[in-house]
Amino acid sequence: MDVFPVQIQEAIGYAADLLRHARHAIVLTGAGISTASGIPDFRSEGSGLWAKDQPLEVASQLTFRTHPEQFFHWFRPLVDSIFSAQPNSAHLALAELERHGFLQATLTQNIDILHQKAGTKRVIELHGTLATLSCTQCYQQYPSQAFLTAFTQSAKLPFCPACGALLKPDVILFGEQLPQKALQEAQMEARQCDLMIVAGSSLEVLPVAGLPMQAIDRGAHLIIINNTPTYLSVRADLNIYADVAQILPAIAAETLNHG
């Protein structure tokens, strides 16, 4: 059991109190929630994915269309780490809060399927998912595991069994629009909630970064749990600058023990 400084312990108690009294609580998660599962985030100095590569050079729609082998070369180690990853204590804590009725929806910027692996039922994937691939010609969709496992082992690009065209992971690349259905659902949740928890997101990528603003503009409480401040830290009811994999389980335990 983690022992926290008094200030953080008080913050955990306040967060649990807000959760217990919320009518409609939701969470927005970013890459920081999955680093404890071995998946690198994008912006951490030295270890983030963008510390080594320029995003527009490797992870853009243009690169995928014109130099797919360059995209897949960059994507290969990420695929490997995602498929071997298991949910960490933060994912499990959110699933537990949902199971007991304290959390109504999980909005995520992540493509790693770890919320679903942890048991969360209502997940809105704003940046797509690695669970499926779609054909770039006939648009047939396939579960990705077999194709991408073969790709990580042989480095051979995945092609459609039906028409032979290249398969694209159903993740949102730079230059692509977010999936409209997911974005509309997320905006509806942001407008309906009376509590939003932001966990492991630097809130730097629009339009997702604007969702907490939609919530607080309608009177919702805002809790931000992240290693570093965000642009909305000054508007939040509570900021906890600490590891989400430690803080979220503590908040869930406090909520459930006094629920």
C-alpha positions as a printed Julia matrix, in Angstrom:
259×3 Matrix{Float64}:
   0.0     0.0     0.0
   1.37    3.41   -1.03
   2.05    5.95    1.68
   1.51    9.49    0.44
   2.48   12.89    1.81
  -0.32   14.52    3.81
  -1.13   17.01    1.04
  -1.61   14.26   -1.56
  -3.57   12.09    0.87
  -5.94   15.02    1.46
  -6.27   15.51   -2.3
  -7.11   11.8    -2.72
  -9.82   12.14   -0.06
 -11.26   15.22   -1.77
 -11.28   13.47   -5.16
 -13.08   10.47   -3.65
 -15.62   12.79   -2.05
 -16.32   14.46   -5.4
 -16.72   11.04   -7.03
 -19.13    9.79   -4.38
 -21.34   12.85   -4.78
 -21.21   13.07   -8.57
 -24.33   12.35  -10.56
 -22.47   11.69  -13.84
 -18.69   11.31  -13.59
 -16.44   10.65  -16.58
 -12.7    10.3   -17.13
 -10.48   11.46  -19.98
  -7.24    9.47  -20.26
  -4.05   10.14  -22.18
  -0.77    8.38  -22.87
   0.45    8.92  -19.31
  -1.95    6.28  -17.98
  -0.27    3.56  -20.04
   3.41    4.25  -19.4
   3.35    1.95  -16.36
   2.26   -0.81  -18.77
   5.42   -0.3   -20.81
   3.94    1.83  -23.59
   5.91    5.04  -24.19
   4.08    8.34  -24.19
   4.68   10.98  -26.82
   6.1    14.02  -25.1
   8.22   12.96  -22.11
  11.71   14.36  -22.5
  14.14   11.67  -23.6
  11.7     8.72  -23.51
   8.69   10.06  -25.45
   8.06    8.91  -29.0
   8.47   12.43  -30.33
  11.87   12.75  -28.64
  13.21   10.43  -31.34
  11.03   11.09  -34.4
   9.22   13.98  -36.0
   5.5    13.12  -35.89
   4.71   14.58  -39.3
   7.51   12.53  -40.86
   6.49    9.12  -39.52
   2.91    9.21  -38.22
   1.04   11.27  -40.79
  -1.61   10.28  -43.28
   0.67   11.6   -46.05
   3.56    9.34  -45.0
   1.25    6.34  -44.82
  -0.05    6.99  -48.34
   3.28    7.79  -49.99
   5.81    5.79  -47.93
   3.86    3.13  -46.02
   7.04    1.16  -45.31
   8.42    4.2   -43.44
   5.28    4.43  -41.32
   5.27    0.7   -40.53
   8.99    0.73  -39.7
   8.27    3.37  -37.04
   5.07    1.62  -35.95
   6.56   -1.85  -35.5
   8.08   -1.51  -31.98
   4.98    0.34  -30.79
   2.74   -2.48  -32.01
   4.95   -4.97  -30.22
   4.79   -3.09  -26.93
   1.02   -2.57  -27.16
   0.16   -6.2   -27.89
   2.39   -7.45  -25.07
   1.13   -4.83  -22.6
  -1.22   -5.58  -19.74
  -3.48   -3.11  -17.9
  -1.83   -1.46  -14.92
  -3.35   -0.45  -11.6
  -4.73    2.8   -13.04
  -6.72    1.0   -15.76
  -7.99   -1.53  -13.22
  -9.03    1.21  -10.79
 -11.13    2.95  -13.45
 -12.78   -0.35  -14.41
 -13.6    -0.93  -10.74
 -15.12    2.54  -10.39
 -17.28    1.91  -13.46
 -18.35   -1.5   -12.17
 -19.59    0.08   -8.93
 -21.45    2.85  -10.72
 -19.14    5.75   -9.86
 -17.92    6.28  -13.44
 -20.22    6.56  -16.44
 -17.78    6.78  -19.35
 -14.09    6.56  -20.18
 -12.91    8.86  -22.96
  -9.43    7.99  -24.15
  -6.81    9.34  -26.51
  -5.05    5.97  -26.37
  -5.12    3.29  -29.05
  -3.81    0.48  -26.83
  -7.1    -1.27  -25.85
  -5.93   -1.47  -22.22
  -9.13   -0.01  -20.77
 -11.09   -2.82  -22.4
  -8.56   -5.42  -21.25
  -9.01   -4.08  -17.71
 -12.77   -4.63  -17.92
 -14.12   -1.14  -18.65
 -17.31   -1.44  -20.71
 -18.0     2.11  -21.93
 -14.87    3.31  -23.71
 -14.93    6.12  -26.28
 -11.75    5.92  -28.37
 -11.05    9.4   -29.72
  -7.84    8.61  -31.59
  -8.91    5.24  -32.96
  -7.85    1.76  -31.94
  -5.23   -0.84  -32.7
  -7.87   -3.55  -32.31
  -8.79   -3.44  -36.02
  -7.34   -2.77  -39.46
  -9.2    -1.51  -42.53
  -8.47   -2.07  -46.2
  -7.42    1.1   -48.03
  -9.29   -0.04  -51.16
 -12.37   -2.14  -50.33
 -12.7    -0.88  -46.7
 -13.15   -4.39  -45.31
 -12.31   -4.34  -41.59
 -10.35   -7.09  -39.83
  -9.31   -7.86  -36.25
  -5.68   -6.76  -36.14
  -3.99   -9.28  -33.84
  -3.09  -11.95  -36.4
  -2.03   -9.48  -39.1
   0.08   -7.29  -36.83
   1.64  -10.19  -34.94
   2.81  -11.58  -38.29
   4.04   -8.11  -39.23
   6.09   -7.67  -36.04
   7.69  -11.08  -36.62
   8.51  -10.71  -40.31
   8.28   -6.94  -41.05
   6.07   -7.78  -44.03
   3.33   -5.22  -44.54
  -0.27   -6.38  -43.97
  -2.44   -6.78  -47.07
  -6.16   -7.38  -47.51
  -7.11  -11.05  -48.05
 -10.11   -9.93  -50.13
  -8.53   -7.51  -52.64
  -4.81   -7.46  -51.92
  -4.58   -3.76  -51.04
  -2.65   -2.44  -48.06
  -4.33   -2.6   -44.63
  -4.22    0.46  -42.4
  -4.45    0.27  -38.6
  -7.63    2.03  -37.45
  -5.66    4.68  -35.59
  -5.85    8.4   -36.28
  -2.74    9.76  -37.97
  -1.67   13.38  -38.28
  -3.75   14.95  -41.04
  -6.78   12.74  -40.4
 -10.02   13.81  -38.8
 -11.09   12.23  -35.54
 -13.85    9.61  -35.82
 -16.99   11.75  -35.82
 -19.2     9.33  -33.9
 -16.65    9.04  -31.07
 -16.08   12.81  -30.97
 -19.82   13.53  -30.83
 -20.29   10.98  -28.02
 -17.38   12.5   -26.11
 -18.74   16.03  -26.52
 -22.14   14.88  -25.29
 -20.51   13.27  -22.24
 -18.5    16.43  -21.54
 -21.66   18.53  -21.65
 -23.65   16.11  -19.47
 -21.11   15.33  -16.76
 -20.88   17.05  -13.41
 -17.37   15.69  -12.77
 -14.52   15.09  -15.21
 -11.25   13.46  -14.23
  -8.31   14.01  -16.57
  -5.72   11.26  -16.06
  -2.32   11.14  -17.72
  -2.97   13.74  -20.41
  -1.03   16.93  -21.07
  -4.13   18.34  -22.85
  -2.04   19.57  -25.78
  -3.87   18.02  -28.72
  -7.07   19.54  -30.05
  -9.97   18.96  -30.28
  -9.73   16.51  -27.34
  -7.97   19.11  -25.18
 -11.11   21.23  -25.41
 -13.42   18.64  -23.84
 -12.65   19.54  -20.2
 -13.38   23.19  -21.02
 -16.82   22.17  -22.3
 -17.41   20.41  -18.99
 -16.32   23.19  -16.64
 -18.11   25.84  -18.69
 -21.32   23.99  -17.75
 -20.44   23.89  -14.07
 -18.74   20.48  -13.82
 -15.97   19.8   -11.33
 -12.54   19.06  -12.83
  -9.79   16.88  -11.35
  -6.45   16.69  -13.18
  -3.97   13.92  -12.34
  -0.82   14.32  -14.39
   2.94   14.56  -13.89
   3.02   18.15  -15.17
   0.61   21.11  -15.24
  -1.79   21.62  -18.15
  -3.38   24.72  -19.63
  -6.46   24.05  -17.48
  -4.67   23.53  -14.17
  -5.71   27.03  -13.05
  -9.38   26.14  -13.63
  -9.34   22.71  -11.98
 -10.91   22.01   -8.58
  -7.97   19.74   -7.88
  -4.55   19.13   -9.42
  -2.51   16.11   -8.36
   0.98   16.1    -9.87
   1.9    12.46   -9.37
   1.88    9.02  -10.99
  -1.65    8.09  -12.1
  -0.83    4.41  -11.52
  -0.49    5.21   -7.81
  -3.12    7.93   -7.44
  -6.11    6.4    -9.26
  -6.07    3.14   -7.25
  -5.91    5.2    -4.04
  -8.86    7.34   -5.15
 -10.83    4.22   -6.13
 -10.11    2.54   -2.78
 -11.12    5.64   -0.87
 -14.3     5.99   -2.92
 -15.34    2.36   -2.58
 -14.45    2.07    1.11
 -16.67    5.0     2.01
 -19.28    4.6    -0.72
